[in-house]
Amino acid sequence: MRPVWRVADVRAAEAGLMATLPPGTLMQRAAGGLARRCALLLADRGGVYGSRVLLLVGSGDNGGDALFAGAQLARRGAAVSALLVTPGRAHAEGLAALRAAGGRVVDRPPAVVDLLLDGIVGIGGTGGLRETAEQLAASLVRHRGRDGERATVVAVDVPSGVAVDTGHVPMTAAGRPSAIRADVTVTFGALKPALVVGPAAPLAGQVELVDIGLEPWLRGSPALRVTEWSDVVDWWPTLGPASEKYSRGVVGVATGSATYPGAAVLSVGGALAGPTGMVRYAGGARAEVVHQHPSVIATSRVADAGRVQAWVCGSGLGTGDDAASELRAVLAAPVPVVLDADALTLLVDGSLAEQLRRRDAPIVVTPHDREFTRLSGEEPGADRVSAALRLAAWMNAVVLLKGDRTVIGTPNGQAYVNPTGTSALATGGTGDVLAGLLGSLLAGGVPAAEAAAAAAYLHGLAGREAARGGPVTAPDVATALRPVVARLG
C-alpha cells in the first residue's frame, strides 16, 4: 500500500533532510523531476524546442520550484514566460535562474501556451485561491497551444487552492472550485491526502511522485494508505490441493425481500464472484435467487440457513419488524458481518446499535453519505478520512464510506482510500454487489479492513470495465466483476 502523509510530517521530513544537504539541493531535485515530466508532456505536442510554456508563480517555494523547472525548459529551447501572482515576492534565486536561461516575466498570459505550470501555492496554502489567482484559474481553459489544443496544465506538488490534509475544495461565489484543475500533478517526496481523497483528488489529474530522498525521514504513521493491485493479490485467499467448498468458506446473505428481490440477486452475485466456496441465502427472494444462481442454498430465515463464516445483511431487506428480527439474528451469530443499506437504517434503533457494540466478531458497515449522517448524527464534512475514523471508533466497526474515492476507517485509527472508484457506479444496486463481494472475502478469512479495501478496489475496476460499454447498471457491474477477479489467478 502506498503511504500518504500529512503536511506537518512532510515539513518535518524536509527539515531533517535539508539539514544534511547543501542549501537549495532539495529544490533543485524537485525542479529537475518537474522539468523532466514537463519535457515528456511537451514531446507529445511537438517537442520542447519552440514550445510555449507559461509559469503561474506564487510567492513561496512552490513558485521557486516552478521557476527553476522553467529555467531548465528554457535552456532546452522552450519559450518560457512567468506570470507573477504576487509581484515583488517571487523566489529571488528561481527568478534569476529563469532570466539567465532566457525566460521572461510577463504582465499577461501570451496568446499561445502549450504547457501551463501551476506554481501559485503549495502545501502551505489554506482557504482556496485568492482573487487574482482565482481569476487566472478561471481563464485557463482559454489557452491553446501550437497545435490548437488546450494547454496542458501541470500542478507543482499539489493543485493550488486545495486543502492538502483533507482533500476539501472551497467553492467560489459562482459555484466553481476555488482551485486549479490539473491534467498532471508532479508531487515531491511523498503523496499528500489531497491527491488521493475528497473532491481535490480529481483536480490533481494523473499524479507522479518524484523521489527527492524524503522517505527515510518520514516518521510516525501515514495519514492513510492507498490500496494497490499487489495488495489485493496478497490478500486474496489461495487454493491448494486439499481445498473444497467448505474449507474455502461459506458466506450467508440476508438481503432482499418479496418487494426488492433484485437486491438479493445482486448481492448474491457479488458474493459468488468472491473467493468462498458456497453461498447460503436467507430471505424473501429465495425463488428469484435460485432461479438466477442455482448453486445457492436458499432458505426463508437466517435461523434456518445453517453454518456460515460471515454474513451480509441489509440490501433490500426492508425496515419493518421482520427485517429487524433478521438483523438481530445476524448480529447474534459469532462471525464477521457486513451491514449495508436497510441494516444501517435499522441500526438507528438504540437496541440494535447496543447489540452491535457488544459483538466480539468483526463488523463492516458500508454507508453512503446520507446513511453516514443517520448513523453518526453529522455529515462527513470536509475531512472524510477523519469522519470515517470517528464513526469507526464509536461503532467499533470498520467503516467503508462510499464515494468517488471510497474511504475505509478502522477502530484502531488506520485509514485506507480506494483509487479505482468511478462515478459510473453511482447507480442503484451497485452497492449490493459490493456488499456481497465483501462478505465473501470475510468468509474466506480475509481480515475486515483488508477485505473492505480489496472489495472496494475490485468493485471500482468492475465499474470501469462496465462503463466501457455505455451507461452502467448494477447487473453490468456484477457481470464485469468475474473477469476482474479472474485476473488475480
Disulfide bonds with the S-S distance in Angstrom:
none
